[in-house]
């Protein structure tokens, strides 16, 4: 992509974020603190948009991921809001199944994700009119039909994926061009980063999400944040009226 096309891509993304702030308040951005999400964080905070930013602190994130919170504070003077799982739910899961039972089956893994991510997400989205994600079509087969704007039936609100059209190269071009802080794990072979026990570095030529739940089939590699009844929440694309 040449610089003119990239500038147009950035402008379109910023326009989407501005529309979220103007037309869907209160709105929030769910950040995983990975590269894509740092692009959106930079755009939201530099332009002082009225979109809150939160992350799901699962209790099992890499230290490098948590360090990004300090980088955001240092760079933008902004405190990302943290949503943590209910301690009693975590304790019950671990007591009944063991700390790392998610390796045993997809169902056990999804239950861990439900406790540590899905339930806190529901609390984070309560009372909001829209939410923003850093998902991209190119990330995996499960996201190939991603729309910039969608109707999230599970939470009865609009969901925006402003980077849906972005490539991996676009993400890193923006980060490097704008000196955006990012998770140091990306420099160690981690293009996609989740909880520490569920994420590994990838080998050359592997899919960018191959390191997420690497013991599962690609078709099951979603944590439930964007899934209802086993299907991605992508049922109703919404026209993007300016």
C-alpha positions, -999 to +999 in steps of 0.1 A: +000+000+000+014+034-009+014+063+015-016+080-001-037+048+003-025+043+038-033+079+047-068+073+033-071+041+054-061+060+086-085+088+078-114+064+073-106+047+106-104+080+125-137+090+109-153+058+122-140+065+157-152+101+156-187+088+146-187+064+175-178+092+199-204+116+185-233+093+178-231+064+202-221+078+236-214+063+260-191+040+240-161+020+251-131+004+235-122-032+247-084-033+244-063-065+246-032-042+248-019-059+216-006-041+185-040-035+168-054-021+200-025+002+205-033+018+171-068+025+182-056+036+217-033+061+200-061+075+177-086+078+206-063+094+231-044+117+207-077+130+192-092+132+227-123+112+217-150+105+242-145+067+241-135+050+273-108+023+272-108-008+293-090-041+294-099-075+308-073-083+334-078-121+336-053-127+363-032-148+339-017-121+315+019-119+307+040-094+327+049-078+294+012-073+286+006-056+320+036-034+314+017-018+285-006-002+310+023+018+324+034+027+289-001+041+281+000+061+313+035+075+306+027+083+269-009+096+271-015+103+308-044+079+307-054+051+331-070+022+313-099+008+333-094-028+345-122-054+347-113-086+366-131-119+370-152-127+400-128-143+425-153-168+437-159-180+402-122-185+395-117-203+429-146-226+421-132-235+387-097-241+399-110-262+429-132-284+408-110-287+377-075-276+384-056-245+375-049-255+339-079-276+331-084-256+299-058-278+282-081-308+286-109-299+262-124-270+242-153-269+267-131-266+297-111-239+279-142-219+270-155-221+305-122-206+317-126-179+291-162-173+302-152-168+338-121-147+331-131-127+301-168-130+290-184-122+324-161-092+330-168-080+295-205-081+302-200-058+332-177-035+312-204-031+285-234-026+308-251+007+301-231+014+270-245+021+235-216+008+215-182-009+218-151-009+197-127-038+191-093-042+173-104-072+153-092-075+117-103-098+089-068-110+082-063-123+117-079-157+113-105-178+094-130-171+121-129-133+113-128-134+075-164-119+073-158-091+097-176-058+091-166-024+103-200-019+120-222-047+132-252-054+154-241-073+185-272-093+194-257-107+226-253-072+242-280-054+222-257-027+209-236-017+180-201-031+177-174-014+157-143-030+142-125+001+128-094-019+117-114-046+098-097-036+066-062-033+080-034-057+072-006-067+097+017-044+077-007-015+080-008-019+118+030-019+122+035+009+097+012+031+119+029+021+151+064+028+138+053+060+120+037+074+151+060+060+178+032+041+194+041+020+225+034-017+221+037-050+239+074-062+238+062-098+233+055-088+196+093-086+192+096-121+205+074-139+179+040-132+195+018-116+168-014-125+188-013-123+226-038-136+252-033-152+286+002-165+293-007-202+294-028-200+263-003-181+241+030-191+225+053-176+199+048-187+164+071-202+138+079-185+105+051-191+080+025-199+107-008-181+108-007-150+130-031-166+155-014-200+155+000-193+189-034-188+205-048-221+219-024-239+197-037-273+208-071-266+193-084-266+157-085-232+140-123-232+138-126-231+176-101-204+183-123-177+198-127-170+235-164-162+235-161-124+235-174-123+200-195-156+200-231-165+208-242-201+208-210-212+192-212-187+164-194-154+159-216-124+167-216-113+131-252-118+121-263-084+111-239-060+093-251-024+098-251+003+071-225+029+080-244+061+075-223+092+081 
